[in-house]
Amino acid sequence: MINKKRLYNRLMELGEIGKQESGGITRLAFTPEDRRAKDLVTSYMKEAGLSVREDAVGNIIGRREGRNPEAPAVVTGSHVDSVYNGGIFDGALGIIGGIEVLQTMQEQGIKTEHPIEVYAFNDEEGARFSFSMMGSRGMIGSLKPEDLELKDKEGISLATIMKAQGMDPTMIRCAARTKGTIKAFIELHIEQGKVLEKNNQSVGIVTGIVNELWLKCTFKGEAGHAGTTPMTMRHDALVAAAEFVQTVEQEARKTGTTVATVGKMSVLPGGINIIPGTVEITLDLRDLNQEVSDQVEDAIFKEAKRICRERNLEMRTEVLQRIPPSLCSEEFQLAAKAAFEKLGFEPFYLPSGAGHDAMQVVNICPIGMIFIRSKDGISHNPAEWSSPEDCADGVNVLFHTLLSLAN
């Protein structure tokens, strides 16, 4: 069993870095707070007896050798950065938990056949440059030079800030791991939802990460005078958009598994006495089953065509992001199930509705995720909280899962 007190003390100590008066954490990537957090995590890794290095994209990697150092590594970890005014546990639990597992193995003299590594991924949240999962993209080799030209709100590019911190943007390919060098990647994370809490479960086995479809939809009607244009002669883009929003909710509700959100809306010209001529909205559509997601998308836009036809206006759609579902491997799920049973827990399965670094890593190796209960389902918020007991339960499941996979 892992050391619950040490685990939680380290979580709280890491949670002091970037702490705001509100109690929330602001620890954006490439800031002094981020550097302090990485340095603290590095010290924990060294205390656990790990060899530590920082790769070309700023990931911190701790490694414990196996009996066969040439065998592919079993990898765990998460991210050290936060959103603005976020919580203590998001990302941090996966790193501190992974270190705790390896320190416990070290203290108990446990040997494994495969090496085990802990990754503290750089810039998962993307809060500063609006570009998420930079570290895991670098790890799988999908990070491109043009991605480094993205700028923050001060106009500073990612490449510039990397140089300022002693990194060489031209060397990002050196961070890439090739297929066959990693046996599996297992990410421990807070659920950030209410499913475990509702079902009175402290820990859950994740079956997969849902797809992420992000669209920008533009309705183009005709602006006009609000007082002189009869209702029967209007081409109101906002009314069409409102019908579309209702369609999104109705079609998503039909499946029982799909979630769909219209999170942003821009109305132009934007006057109290002007009929809206142009409306831009965003659509976020997710489901663990890609076929179901595609069917919902088709149904939504079939109805959108009818709305536009009847109101005599146009609609344009731009794909911002289309990421397929990332399914957790059968080998992981069997290992996690065995870990649950060894600890006396009833196995409980659920999907991840949020994106994580694992959805990038799946491109080069099998993945798995373990969730722990979030109080009231709150995350990305100063009120984010998980109990010491739940954290320990999750890390103990991680311990036995990694031990199984590494042997």
C-alpha positions as CSV (number, residue, x, y, z in Angstrom):
1,M,0.0,0.0,0.0
2,I,1.2,3.5,-0.8
3,N,1.9,6.2,1.8
4,K,-1.3,8.2,2.0
5,K,0.1,10.9,4.2
6,R,3.1,11.6,1.9
7,L,0.9,11.5,-1.2
8,Y,-1.5,14.1,0.2
9,N,1.2,16.3,1.7
10,R,2.9,16.6,-1.6
11,L,-0.4,17.4,-3.4
12,M,-1.0,20.2,-0.9
13,E,2.6,21.5,-1.2
14,L,2.5,21.5,-5.0
15,G,-0.9,23.3,-4.6
16,E,0.7,26.2,-2.9
17,I,2.6,27.2,-6.1
18,G,0.4,29.6,-8.0
19,K,-2.2,29.9,-5.3
20,Q,-4.5,32.9,-5.5
21,E,-6.4,34.8,-2.8
22,S,-9.5,32.9,-4.0
23,G,-7.8,29.6,-3.1
24,G,-7.5,28.7,-6.7
25,I,-4.4,27.9,-8.7
26,T,-3.1,29.9,-11.6
27,R,0.0,28.1,-12.9
28,L,0.1,28.7,-16.6
29,A,2.8,26.9,-18.8
30,F,6.1,28.8,-19.2
31,T,5.6,31.0,-16.2
32,P,7.8,31.3,-13.1
33,E,5.1,29.4,-11.2
34,D,5.2,26.6,-13.7
35,R,9.0,26.4,-13.4
36,R,8.8,26.2,-9.6
37,A,6.2,23.4,-9.9
38,K,8.4,21.5,-12.3
39,D,11.4,21.9,-10.0
40,L,9.4,20.6,-7.0
41,V,8.2,17.6,-9.0
42,T,11.8,16.9,-10.0
43,S,12.8,16.9,-6.4
44,Y,10.1,14.4,-5.6
45,M,11.2,12.2,-8.4
46,K,14.8,12.2,-7.1
47,E,13.6,11.4,-3.6
48,A,11.8,8.3,-5.2
49,G,15.2,7.2,-6.6
50,L,14.3,8.0,-10.2
51,S,16.6,9.3,-12.9
52,V,15.2,12.6,-14.2
53,R,15.5,14.5,-17.5
54,E,13.6,17.3,-19.2
55,D,13.0,16.8,-22.9
56,A,13.0,19.2,-25.8
57,V,9.4,20.4,-25.3
58,G,9.6,20.8,-21.5
59,N,8.2,17.5,-20.3
60,I,9.8,16.3,-17.0
61,I,10.4,12.5,-17.1
62,G,11.3,10.3,-14.1
63,R,12.4,6.7,-14.9
64,R,12.8,3.6,-12.8
65,E,14.7,0.9,-14.6
66,G,13.4,-2.6,-14.9
67,R,15.2,-5.9,-15.0
68,N,15.2,-5.5,-18.8
69,P,16.2,-1.9,-19.5
70,E,15.7,-2.6,-23.2
71,A,12.0,-3.5,-22.7
72,P,9.4,-0.9,-23.7
73,A,8.5,1.3,-20.7
74,V,5.2,1.4,-18.9
75,V,4.4,5.1,-18.6
76,T,2.1,7.1,-16.2
77,G,1.7,10.7,-15.5
78,S,-0.3,13.9,-16.2
79,H,0.3,17.6,-16.3
80,V,1.6,20.2,-13.9
81,D,0.0,23.4,-15.5
82,S,-3.4,24.8,-14.6
83,V,-6.1,26.9,-16.0
84,Y,-6.8,30.4,-14.6
85,N,-7.9,30.1,-11.0
86,G,-8.2,26.3,-11.3
87,G,-8.0,23.5,-8.7
88,I,-5.3,21.7,-6.8
89,F,-5.9,18.2,-8.1
90,D,-6.3,18.5,-11.9
91,G,-3.2,17.0,-13.5
92,A,-1.2,17.1,-10.2
93,L,-2.7,13.9,-8.9
94,G,-1.5,11.9,-11.8
95,I,2.0,13.1,-11.4
96,I,2.3,12.9,-7.6
97,G,0.4,9.6,-7.7
98,G,2.8,8.1,-10.2
99,I,5.8,9.2,-8.2
100,E,4.3,7.8,-5.0
101,V,3.8,4.4,-6.7
102,L,7.4,4.2,-7.8
103,Q,8.7,5.4,-4.4
104,T,6.7,2.7,-2.7
105,M,8.1,0.1,-5.1
106,Q,11.6,1.4,-4.3
107,E,11.0,1.3,-0.5
108,Q,9.6,-2.3,-0.7
109,G,12.3,-3.6,-3.0
110,I,9.9,-4.5,-5.8
111,K,11.5,-5.2,-9.1
112,T,9.7,-5.1,-12.5
113,E,10.6,-6.6,-15.8
114,H,9.8,-3.4,-17.7
115,P,11.0,0.1,-16.8
116,I,8.4,2.5,-15.5
117,E,8.4,6.2,-16.2
118,V,6.4,9.2,-14.9
119,Y,5.7,12.1,-17.2
120,A,4.9,15.6,-16.0
121,F,3.6,16.8,-19.3
122,N,4.1,20.4,-20.3
123,D,1.1,22.7,-21.1
124,E,-1.8,20.3,-21.2
125,E,-4.4,23.0,-20.5
126,G,-3.3,25.4,-23.3
127,A,-4.6,28.4,-21.2
128,R,-1.8,30.7,-22.3
129,F,-1.5,30.0,-26.0
130,S,-5.0,28.5,-26.6
131,F,-3.2,25.3,-27.8
132,S,-3.6,22.3,-25.5
133,M,-1.6,19.2,-24.9
134,M,1.7,20.6,-26.2
135,G,3.8,18.2,-24.1
136,S,2.0,15.0,-25.2
137,R,1.9,16.2,-28.8
138,G,5.7,16.6,-28.6
139,M,6.0,13.1,-27.1
140,I,4.2,11.5,-30.0
141,G,5.9,13.6,-32.6
142,S,2.9,15.5,-33.9
143,L,4.0,19.0,-32.7
144,K,4.9,21.1,-35.8
145,P,7.1,24.2,-36.2
146,E,4.1,26.3,-37.2
147,D,2.4,25.4,-33.9
148,L,5.2,27.3,-32.1
149,E,4.2,30.5,-33.8
150,L,1.0,30.8,-31.8
151,K,1.0,33.9,-29.6
152,D,-0.3,34.7,-26.1
153,K,-2.4,37.8,-25.4
154,E,0.8,39.9,-25.1
155,G,1.8,38.9,-28.6
156,I,4.6,36.7,-27.4
157,S,5.0,33.5,-29.5
158,L,5.5,30.1,-28.1
159,A,8.8,29.8,-29.9
160,T,10.0,33.0,-28.3
161,I,9.1,32.0,-24.8
162,M,10.8,28.6,-25.3
163,K,14.0,30.3,-26.3
164,A,13.7,32.6,-23.3
165,Q,13.6,29.5,-21.1
166,G,16.7,28.0,-22.7
167,M,14.9,25.6,-25.0
168,D,15.6,25.2,-28.7
169,P,12.3,25.3,-30.8
170,T,14.1,23.7,-33.7
171,M,14.8,20.5,-31.6
172,I,11.2,19.6,-30.8
173,R,11.4,16.4,-32.8
174,C,13.9,15.1,-30.2
175,A,11.1,14.8,-27.7
176,A,9.2,12.2,-29.9
177,R,8.9,8.6,-28.7
178,T,8.6,6.0,-31.4
179,K,6.1,3.1,-31.5
180,G,7.5,0.2,-29.6
181,T,9.3,2.1,-27.0
182,I,6.3,2.4,-24.7
183,K,4.2,-0.6,-23.7
184,A,1.3,1.3,-22.3
185,F,0.4,4.7,-20.9
186,I,-1.9,4.9,-17.8
187,E,-3.2,8.3,-16.6
188,L,-4.6,8.8,-13.1
189,H,-6.9,11.8,-13.0
190,I,-9.8,13.3,-11.0
191,E,-13.1,12.6,-12.7
192,Q,-14.2,16.3,-13.1
193,G,-17.8,15.0,-13.1
194,K,-20.4,13.5,-10.8
195,V,-20.7,9.9,-12.0
196,L,-18.5,8.3,-9.3
197,E,-20.0,10.4,-6.6
198,K,-23.5,9.6,-7.7
199,N,-22.7,5.9,-7.6
200,N,-20.9,6.1,-4.3
201,Q,-17.6,5.0,-5.9
202,S,-14.2,6.3,-4.9
203,V,-12.4,5.0,-8.1
204,G,-13.4,4.1,-11.6
205,I,-12.0,2.3,-14.6
206,V,-12.2,4.5,-17.7
207,T,-13.4,2.7,-20.9
208,G,-12.3,5.5,-23.2
209,I,-12.2,9.2,-23.9
210,V,-15.0,10.6,-26.0
211,N,-14.5,12.2,-29.4
212,E,-14.2,16.0,-29.6
213,L,-15.9,17.8,-32.5
214,W,-15.7,21.6,-32.4
215,L,-17.5,23.6,-35.1
216,K,-18.0,27.3,-35.8
217,C,-21.4,27.8,-37.5
218,T,-22.2,31.2,-39.2
219,F,-25.8,32.1,-40.0
220,K,-26.1,34.8,-42.6
221,G,-29.4,36.6,-42.9
222,E,-30.2,40.2,-43.5
223,A,-29.9,43.1,-41.0
224,G,-32.9,45.5,-41.0
225,H,-34.8,48.1,-39.1
226,A,-36.5,46.5,-36.1
227,G,-39.4,48.9,-36.3
228,T,-40.1,49.1,-40.1
229,T,-39.6,45.5,-41.2
230,P,-42.7,43.3,-40.9
231,M,-42.3,39.9,-39.2
232,T,-43.2,38.1,-42.5
233,M,-40.4,39.9,-44.4
234,R,-37.5,39.2,-42.0
235,H,-34.4,37.0,-42.5
236,D,-33.4,37.0,-38.8
237,A,-30.1,35.1,-38.3
238,L,-30.6,35.0,-34.5
239,V,-34.0,33.3,-34.7
240,A,-32.5,30.7,-37.1
241,A,-29.6,30.2,-34.7
242,A,-32.0,29.8,-31.8
243,E,-33.9,27.1,-33.6
244,F,-30.5,25.4,-34.4
245,V,-29.6,25.5,-30.7
246,Q,-32.8,23.7,-29.8
247,T,-32.1,21.1,-32.4
248,V,-28.7,20.5,-31.0
249,E,-30.1,19.8,-27.6
250,Q,-33.0,17.6,-28.9
251,E,-30.8,15.4,-31.1
252,A,-28.2,14.9,-28.4
253,R,-30.8,13.9,-25.8
254,K,-32.1,11.1,-28.1
255,T,-29.0,8.9,-27.7
256,G,-28.6,8.9,-24.0
257,T,-24.8,9.1,-24.4
258,T,-24.1,12.1,-26.5
259,V,-23.4,15.6,-25.1
260,A,-23.6,18.7,-27.2
261,T,-23.0,22.3,-26.2
262,V,-23.4,25.7,-27.9
263,G,-20.9,27.6,-25.8
264,K,-20.3,30.9,-27.7
265,M,-22.5,33.2,-29.7
266,S,-21.8,36.5,-31.5
267,V,-24.7,38.6,-32.8
268,L,-24.1,41.3,-35.5
269,P,-24.6,44.2,-35.9
270,G,-25.6,43.9,-32.2
271,G,-28.0,46.9,-31.8
272,I,-31.2,46.8,-29.8
273,N,-33.2,48.2,-32.7
274,I,-31.5,46.1,-35.5
275,I,-32.6,42.7,-36.8
276,P,-29.6,40.4,-36.5
277,G,-28.0,39.9,-39.9
278,T,-25.1,37.6,-38.9
279,V,-24.8,35.2,-36.0
280,E,-21.7,33.0,-35.2
281,I,-22.0,30.2,-32.7
282,T,-19.8,27.2,-31.6
283,L,-20.8,23.6,-31.3
284,D,-19.1,21.1,-29.1
285,L,-20.3,17.5,-29.8
286,R,-19.0,14.4,-28.0
287,D,-19.7,10.7,-27.7
288,L,-17.6,7.6,-27.0
289,N,-19.1,5.9,-30.1
290,Q,-17.9,7.7,-33.3
291,E,-20.8,6.2,-35.3
292,V,-23.4,7.6,-32.9
293,S,-21.6,11.0,-32.9
294,D,-21.7,11.0,-36.7
295,Q,-25.4,10.2,-36.7
296,V,-26.2,13.0,-34.3
297,E,-24.1,15.4,-36.4
298,D,-25.9,14.4,-39.6
299,A,-29.3,14.8,-37.9
300,I,-28.4,18.3,-36.6
301,F,-27.3,19.6,-40.0
302,K,-30.1,18.0,-41.9
303,E,-32.4,20.1,-39.7
304,A,-30.2,23.1,-40.0
305,K,-30.7,23.0,-43.8
306,R,-34.4,23.0,-43.3
307,I,-34.2,26.0,-41.0
308,C,-32.1,28.0,-43.5
309,R,-34.3,27.0,-46.4
310,E,-37.5,28.1,-44.7
311,R,-36.0,31.4,-43.4
312,N,-34.2,32.1,-46.7
313,L,-30.7,32.6,-45.2
314,E,-27.3,30.9,-45.5
315,M,-25.2,28.9,-43.1
316,R,-21.5,28.2,-43.2
317,T,-19.7,25.6,-41.1
318,E,-16.0,25.5,-40.2
319,V,-14.4,22.5,-38.4
320,L,-12.2,23.8,-35.6
321,Q,-11.3,20.4,-34.2
322,R,-12.3,16.8,-35.0
323,I,-10.6,14.2,-32.7
324,P,-11.9,10.6,-32.7
325,P,-12.6,8.7,-29.5
326,S,-9.7,7.1,-27.7
327,L,-10.5,3.7,-26.3
328,C,-8.7,2.2,-23.3
329,S,-7.0,-1.1,-24.1
330,E,-8.5,-4.4,-23.0
331,E,-5.1,-5.3,-21.3
332,F,-5.4,-2.2,-19.2
333,Q,-9.0,-2.8,-18.2
334,L,-8.2,-6.4,-17.2
335,A,-5.2,-5.2,-15.1
336,A,-7.3,-2.5,-13.5
337,K,-10.1,-4.9,-12.8
338,A,-7.7,-7.3,-11.0
339,A,-6.3,-4.3,-9.0
340,F,-9.8,-3.4,-7.9
341,E,-10.6,-6.9,-6.8
342,K,-7.2,-7.3,-5.0
343,L,-8.1,-4.1,-3.0
344,G,-11.6,-5.3,-2.3
345,F,-13.3,-2.8,-4.6
346,E,-16.2,-3.5,-6.9
347,P,-15.0,-2.7,-10.5
348,F,-16.9,0.4,-11.8
349,Y,-16.6,1.5,-15.5
350,L,-17.2,4.9,-17.0
351,P,-16.2,7.0,-20.0
352,S,-14.2,10.3,-19.9
353,G,-16.1,13.2,-21.2
354,A,-13.1,15.5,-20.9
355,G,-9.9,15.5,-23.0
356,H,-6.6,14.4,-21.5
357,D,-3.0,13.8,-22.6
358,A,-3.9,10.1,-23.0
359,M,-5.9,11.0,-26.1
360,Q,-2.6,12.1,-27.8
361,V,-0.5,9.2,-26.5
362,V,-3.0,6.6,-27.9
363,N,-1.4,7.4,-31.3
364,I,1.8,5.5,-30.3
365,C,0.7,2.9,-27.7
366,P,-2.2,1.4,-25.8
367,I,-3.7,3.7,-23.1
368,G,-5.7,3.4,-19.9
369,M,-7.2,5.9,-17.4
370,I,-8.2,5.7,-13.7
371,F,-10.6,8.2,-12.3
372,I,-11.1,9.2,-8.7
373,R,-14.2,10.9,-7.2
374,S,-14.5,14.7,-7.5
375,K,-16.6,16.4,-4.8
376,D,-19.8,17.7,-6.4
377,G,-18.1,17.1,-9.8
378,I,-16.4,20.5,-9.6
379,S,-13.2,21.1,-11.5
380,H,-11.3,24.0,-13.1
381,N,-12.5,25.9,-10.0
382,P,-11.0,26.8,-6.5
383,A,-13.7,24.5,-5.0
384,E,-12.2,21.4,-6.8
385,W,-11.7,18.8,-4.1
386,S,-11.0,15.1,-3.6
387,S,-10.5,13.4,-0.2
388,P,-7.2,11.9,1.0
389,E,-8.9,8.6,1.1
390,D,-10.1,8.7,-2.5
391,C,-6.7,9.9,-3.7
392,A,-5.1,7.0,-1.9
393,D,-7.6,4.5,-3.3
394,G,-6.8,5.7,-6.8
395,V,-3.1,5.6,-6.3
396,N,-3.3,2.1,-4.8
397,V,-5.3,0.9,-7.9
398,L,-2.6,2.6,-10.1
399,F,0.1,0.8,-8.1
400,H,-1.3,-2.7,-8.8
401,T,-2.2,-1.8,-12.4
402,L,1.3,-0.6,-13.2
403,L,2.9,-3.6,-11.4
404,S,0.8,-6.0,-13.5
405,L,1.6,-4.2,-16.8
406,A,5.3,-3.8,-16.0
407,N,5.7,-7.6,-15.3
